[in-house]
Amino acid sequence: MPMTIDSVIARPRVDDLEAAIPFYERLTGQAAGRFDFGSLRLASAGPFLLFCGPDEAVQRVAGVGATLAVADLAAAVEEGIAAGATVVMPALPSSLR
């Protein structure tokens, strides 16, 4: 069965997370959830995952334009690799984000 994408999350880099959050909350009508991932600071509002942090940490994730939510992570990775995709960061289930 082909992979089905349940949603797409846009990942804009921002210089000042706290200053950017109100715009995205107004845009989506949703309150942002804030969290850390390593040395990155992140906020999630609707389909947006804002991030900022030290340049070294940001460079590791800045090249990712979007995050895809799928029902079957293993199948999605397998299908992507079969189509020629390269895994640049191991997939993380939502319980580990």
WONOR-V326667 format. One line per field, one symbol per residue. ss: DSSP state (@ for helix, = for strand, . for the rest). psi: psi as a letter, one per 30 degrees, with the letter a starting at -180 (. if undefined). burial: # if it has 24 or more other C-alpha atoms within 12 Angstrom, else .. Layout:
# WONOR-V326667
ss: ???
psi: ???
burial: ???
This chain:
# WONOR-V326667
ss: ....======..=...@@@@@@@@@@@@....=====..======..=====..@@@@@@@@...=====..@@@@@@@@@@...........@@@.
psi: klkkkelkjkikklejeeeeeeeeeeefgkkkkklkjbgkklkkjbgkjkllakeeeeeffffjflkkklejeeeeeeeeefgglkjfkkkklfff.
burial: .........#####..#..##..#.......#.......##############....#..##....##.......##....................
